[in-house]
Amino acid sequence: MNFRRQAGLSKSLILKGMQCPKALYLTKNPPDFEFPPDPARDARFQAGSDVGIIAQGLFPGGVEVPYEGLSIPKQVEKTRQLIDQGINVIYEASFDFNGIFVKADILVRRDGMWEIHEVKMSTSVKEVNLDDVAIQHYVLSRCGLSVSRAFLVHIDNSYVRRGELDVHRLFASVDITDEVLKRQAALPAIIARLREDLQKGEPDIDIGPHCSDPYECDFIPWCWRHIPKDSIFSLRGRGIDKFAWYRQGTIRIEDLPLDALNGAQRFQAETTLNRQDVVEPDKIREFLDSLWYPLCHLDFETFDTPVPPFDGTRPYQKIPFQYSLHIQSSAGAEPEHCEYLVERGRDPRRELAERLLAEIPEEACVLTYNQAFEKGVLRGLAETFPDLADALNVRIDNIRDLMVPFKKRHVYRWQMRGSYSIKEVLPALVPDLTYKGLSIGEGGMAMLAYHEMCRTDDLFRLAEIRENLLEYCRLDTLAMVRILGALEGMVKKS
């Protein structure tokens, strides 16, 4: 067996270079630039690691080659020793050929040959996964292993947990051997080209669709720093081919022919360029007339995870763990605030549903921002708890959507830049109320905070996270109260 080590590349670096050679170069030669933190990326990495460990249960009794505490040569040596000792299942098996380092999630010896089982937390096989396993096959086979088959192990999102986690139902395994073998012939040239590019210096590669395909590149803040705020890329929706215009030298909205835009994008462009607002009092009044009191402003926060945490849940199911309510008894009344945040480690659904039903009067109008989300959460609770379904369905029937007048452009501020997200609407209509300065500023961050809350053993940090979550969710419904007040003020002025 050949386990040679030279300075060079890894599987992840090759994949990065296949997406964009400039990204590979910048990874090896970081620019002097302060990149914003990316907690979501870190959370994905942690979740992927956790899924990989659980998948080891598909082939129990194996031996792991640790990453922490061992140098790359030591990892490679440890793998060689396990193979020579006759170990048939190796987790994180490590190999190095010609300066290319790879770790195989699960390596299984069967009938004297080896199977690669690559674990992903996605719910299907993606094209980039085939390249991933192809690189592993390339290195392992050149290190002297006879690789018989290659599998992509991914999450089966049809699995519903009942009791103890069933690892064999959580995962689906797809034989991708043929696709992996098809890629072998091209790999030496690809690797040689990437190494050559690294020697030449930073590649002259402009931005393009490759910046986010198949993954969003870490270097977008660096490579896109020349793009102004009101650029063609700030236009919402599909419409024009933005990169085609960019390649022609058109970057700013003001340089784009308006006739090239669809209706929605032209509206955004014209209102942005002219600093123009739109208010249709009659349409706003029609929306306000569809509401009634008591009025309950409702917002949920949810989490999802590839591994279903509770009975009756599926992978990536949205599970509500928090809500905020601002309840107004009459128009213009000072709202009463109610809130719920689960204690960590507990299934929140039953308690949350019962608390919500106790706090929202049966006859109340329930106001949300993007009703599809809140309705989806409530329908999920109704399916899970049939004894609560009738009461929950009454609240669902009473839901109205504060997004409607903004989505329909009955109210538009040019500062919203084509968006009707509450994060854009609030500063445009209620500039004295802001999400800026909050430790948690949007739903994705709230989900990350929930996961951290469940992991931490630091009681001070736990209390801090809980307060941050409550503050954020409370602001979401207070924002709705203030936006509704702004709409009512527009009607009074008309």
HUJORA-V757906 format. One record per residue. N is the residue number from 1. RES is the residue in one small letter. PSI is psi in whole degrees, 0 to 359 (none if undefined). D_CENTER is the distance of its C-alpha to the mean C-alpha in Angstrom with 2 decimals. Layout:
n	res	psi	d_center
N	RES	PSI	D_CENTER
N	RES	PSI	D_CENTER
This chain:
n	res	psi	d_center
1	m	145	41.20
2	n	113	39.97
3	f	65	37.53
4	r	148	38.02
5	r	123	35.97
6	q	154	35.76
7	a	139	33.54
8	g	243	30.89
9	l	170	27.55
10	s	172	24.99
11	k	313	22.96
12	s	324	19.76
13	l	320	21.92
14	i	316	23.44
15	l	320	20.17
16	k	316	19.19
17	g	327	22.68
18	m	327	22.55
19	q	316	19.65
20	c	114	21.57
21	p	332	24.67
22	k	322	24.26
23	a	322	20.98
24	l	313	22.98
25	y	315	25.82
26	l	331	23.86
27	t	319	22.32
28	k	337	25.92
29	n	75	27.33
30	p	136	24.96
31	p	158	26.00
32	d	84	27.44
33	f	138	24.55
34	e	104	22.60
35	f	141	18.90
36	p	150	16.67
37	p	152	14.97
38	d	76	11.36
39	p	332	10.70
40	a	320	6.95
41	r	316	8.49
42	d	321	11.21
43	a	321	9.45
44	r	319	8.05
45	f	316	11.66
46	q	317	13.17
47	a	320	11.59
48	g	321	12.77
49	s	318	16.05
50	d	318	16.50
51	v	320	16.05
52	g	321	18.51
53	i	317	20.97
54	i	322	20.94
55	a	339	21.53
56	q	337	24.64
57	g	345	26.16
58	l	332	26.59
59	f	76	29.25
60	p	159	30.62
61	g	7	33.18
62	g	177	31.82
63	v	134	31.99
64	e	143	29.14
65	v	106	29.52
66	p	151	27.84
67	y	313	25.93
68	e	135	26.69
69	g	354	30.33
70	l	133	31.34
71	s	166	31.77
72	i	313	30.85
73	p	323	34.53
74	k	323	34.76
75	q	317	31.78
76	v	317	33.42
77	e	319	36.74
78	k	318	35.41
79	t	315	34.04
80	r	319	37.43
81	q	318	39.20
82	l	320	37.22
83	i	314	37.93
84	d	331	41.59
85	q	354	41.81
86	g	16	40.89
87	i	131	37.53
88	n	343	35.99
89	v	120	32.36
90	i	128	30.61
91	y	137	27.10
92	e	40	25.56
93	a	136	28.73
94	s	134	29.18
95	f	152	31.06
96	d	120	32.17
97	f	123	34.03
98	n	39	35.34
99	g	14	32.89
100	i	117	29.78
101	f	132	28.08
102	v	153	25.93
103	k	127	24.97
104	a	128	24.95
105	d	306	22.90
106	i	125	25.82
107	l	125	29.17
108	v	127	31.75
109	r	127	35.42
110	r	121	37.14
111	d	40	40.71
112	g	358	40.86
113	m	173	37.81
114	w	143	34.15
115	e	137	30.95
116	i	128	27.52
117	h	101	24.70
118	e	129	21.31
119	v	129	18.52
120	k	153	14.92
121	m	10	12.26
122	s	174	11.59
123	t	12	13.87
124	s	172	16.09
125	v	127	17.79
126	k	159	16.52
127	e	318	19.03
128	v	333	17.70
129	n	324	18.20
130	l	319	21.81
131	d	320	22.30
132	d	307	20.86
133	v	329	23.44
134	a	320	26.08
135	i	319	26.08
136	q	313	26.54
137	h	317	29.34
138	y	312	30.94
139	v	313	31.18
140	l	317	32.21
141	s	326	34.87
142	r	348	36.31
143	c	5	36.51
144	g	2	38.86
145	l	141	36.80
146	s	106	37.52
147	v	117	34.15
148	s	320	34.85
149	r	159	31.48
150	a	136	27.77
151	f	146	25.09
152	l	117	21.35
153	v	117	20.28
154	h	169	17.08
155	i	135	15.94
156	d	104	18.19
157	n	6	16.42
158	s	351	19.94
159	y	132	20.90
160	v	124	21.88
161	r	134	22.73
162	r	104	26.38
163	g	221	27.64
164	e	147	26.95
165	l	128	23.97
166	d	98	25.23
167	v	331	23.67
168	h	338	25.47
169	r	338	23.92
170	l	327	20.38
171	f	148	20.37
172	a	141	21.66
173	s	126	23.46
174	v	128	24.16
175	d	113	27.09
176	i	22	26.12
177	t	312	29.35
178	d	316	30.79
179	e	323	27.81
180	v	317	27.67
181	l	325	31.43
182	k	333	31.32
183	r	352	29.24
184	q	318	31.67
185	a	327	34.25
186	a	342	32.00
187	l	317	30.40
188	p	318	33.43
189	a	322	33.62
190	i	314	29.92
191	i	318	30.18
192	a	319	33.48
193	r	319	32.13
194	l	320	29.23
195	r	321	31.76
196	e	317	34.09
197	d	321	31.52
198	l	325	30.88
199	q	335	34.63
200	k	345	34.98
201	g	187	32.78
202	e	121	29.75
203	p	145	29.32
204	d	79	29.88
205	i	124	26.73
206	d	170	25.53
207	i	158	22.10
208	g	184	21.14
209	p	334	18.69
210	h	344	18.40
211	c	338	16.44
212	s	19	13.19
213	d	117	14.59
214	p	348	13.75
215	y	154	11.34
216	e	125	10.82
217	c	143	13.87
218	d	338	14.41
219	f	14	17.55
220	i	316	16.55
221	p	330	17.96
222	w	309	21.14
223	c	337	21.69
224	w	12	20.89
225	r	344	22.97
226	h	356	25.80
227	i	122	23.96
228	p	168	25.30
229	k	310	23.58
230	d	68	25.32
231	s	173	24.74
232	i	336	24.47
233	f	347	20.73
234	s	353	20.48
235	l	131	21.86
236	r	153	19.60
237	g	181	19.42
238	r	289	20.68
239	g	243	24.42
240	i	160	25.79
241	d	98	24.82
242	k	322	23.75
243	f	330	24.06
244	a	316	27.48
245	w	320	28.69
246	y	317	27.30
247	r	339	29.23
248	q	359	32.29
249	g	6	31.99
250	t	115	30.66
251	i	315	27.98
252	r	147	28.85
253	i	321	28.77
254	e	341	32.46
255	d	359	33.38
256	l	131	31.87
257	p	124	34.38
258	l	331	33.44
259	d	343	34.94
260	a	349	32.20
261	l	152	29.55
262	n	178	28.82
263	g	313	29.72
264	a	318	26.49
265	q	325	25.99
266	r	320	29.67
267	f	313	29.52
268	q	316	26.77
269	a	313	28.75
270	e	316	32.05
271	t	327	30.98
272	t	313	29.27
273	l	324	32.31
274	n	1	34.80
275	r	52	33.02
276	q	137	33.66
277	d	157	32.74
278	v	130	33.16
279	v	125	34.47
280	e	90	35.93
281	p	321	37.69
282	d	320	38.87
283	k	322	35.41
284	i	316	34.12
285	r	320	37.13
286	e	319	36.48
287	f	314	32.98
288	l	326	34.40
289	d	344	37.13
290	s	354	34.64
291	l	161	33.74
292	w	172	36.00
293	y	150	36.57
294	p	148	35.72
295	l	123	32.31
296	c	112	29.26
297	h	119	26.19
298	l	136	23.30
299	d	134	19.67
300	f	153	17.48
301	e	138	14.62
302	t	162	12.87
303	f	160	10.99
304	d	162	10.10
305	t	147	10.80
306	p	334	11.97
307	v	114	15.41
308	p	126	16.89
309	p	339	18.42
310	f	160	21.21
311	d	139	23.85
312	g	7	23.09
313	t	155	19.30
314	r	163	17.32
315	p	136	14.31
316	y	16	11.03
317	q	136	13.45
318	k	118	12.68
319	i	119	15.25
320	p	133	16.69
321	f	355	17.77
322	q	149	19.04
323	y	160	20.77
324	s	141	22.90
325	l	130	25.98
326	h	117	28.38
327	i	122	31.45
328	q	126	34.12
329	s	334	37.44
330	s	168	38.72
331	a	129	37.97
332	g	357	37.66
333	a	150	37.92
334	e	127	36.35
335	p	147	33.30
336	e	133	33.21
337	h	134	29.96
338	c	150	28.71
339	e	160	25.61
340	y	135	24.23
341	l	122	22.02
342	v	150	22.30
343	e	139	23.95
344	r	149	21.79
345	g	354	22.33
346	r	150	23.47
347	d	115	22.37
348	p	348	22.04
349	r	312	22.47
350	r	311	26.28
351	e	317	27.02
352	l	314	24.49
353	a	316	25.94
354	e	319	29.49
355	r	317	29.01
356	l	316	27.45
357	l	326	30.37
358	a	332	32.84
359	e	335	31.58
360	i	112	31.10
361	p	146	34.60
362	e	325	35.02
363	e	2	36.43
364	a	152	33.88
365	c	132	31.79
366	v	115	28.09
367	l	128	26.29
368	t	172	22.53
369	y	103	20.33
370	n	78	18.66
371	q	334	20.67
372	a	323	18.73
373	f	306	16.13
374	e	321	18.94
375	k	320	21.12
376	g	318	18.62
377	v	314	18.39
378	l	322	22.19
379	r	321	22.88
380	g	320	20.98
381	l	321	23.16
382	a	322	26.20
383	e	323	25.69
384	t	325	25.31
385	f	85	28.34
386	p	330	31.00
387	d	342	33.42
388	l	357	31.18
389	a	315	30.27
390	d	314	33.14
391	a	320	32.45
392	l	321	28.71
393	n	328	29.56
394	v	315	31.96
395	r	322	29.24
396	i	316	27.02
397	d	334	30.04
398	n	6	30.52
399	i	137	27.11
400	r	159	27.25
401	d	114	24.58
402	l	345	25.00
403	m	335	22.73
404	v	307	25.50
405	p	337	27.88
406	f	321	25.26
407	k	324	23.68
408	k	3	27.28
409	r	27	28.23
410	h	337	31.00
411	v	127	29.89
412	y	132	28.41
413	r	137	28.50
414	w	334	28.21
415	q	345	26.02
416	m	344	23.22
417	r	49	22.96
418	g	357	22.27
419	s	150	19.57
420	y	20	20.27
421	s	145	17.34
422	i	333	18.97
423	k	340	17.76
424	e	325	20.01
425	v	317	22.69
426	l	306	23.50
427	p	334	24.65
428	a	326	26.50
429	l	327	28.41
430	v	73	28.55
431	p	342	28.47
432	d	353	29.79
433	l	127	26.74
434	t	152	23.62
435	y	349	20.26
436	k	140	21.28
437	g	347	22.24
438	l	146	20.15
439	s	330	18.45
440	i	123	15.55
441	g	355	15.02
442	e	169	12.16
443	g	324	10.42
444	g	320	7.21
445	m	325	10.03
446	a	319	12.05
447	m	319	10.00
448	l	321	10.12
449	a	321	13.74
450	y	314	14.48
451	h	320	13.65
452	e	320	15.77
453	m	322	18.37
454	c	338	18.77
455	r	327	19.28
456	t	145	21.51
457	d	359	25.28
458	d	110	26.08
459	l	326	27.52
460	f	314	27.53
461	r	322	23.83
462	l	313	23.22
463	a	322	25.32
464	e	315	23.59
465	i	315	20.08
466	r	316	21.63
467	e	321	23.35
468	n	318	20.33
469	l	316	18.45
470	l	319	21.66
471	e	317	22.22
472	y	310	18.91
473	c	323	19.19
474	r	320	22.89
475	l	326	22.33
476	d	315	20.20
477	t	330	23.26
478	l	323	25.80
479	a	321	24.25
480	m	319	24.91
481	v	314	28.46
482	r	323	29.10
483	i	317	27.72
484	l	319	29.92
485	g	322	32.79
486	a	320	32.29
487	l	316	32.55
488	e	322	35.68
489	g	324	37.12
490	m	320	36.72
491	v	319	38.67
492	k	327	41.38
493	k	342	41.88
494	s	none	42.33
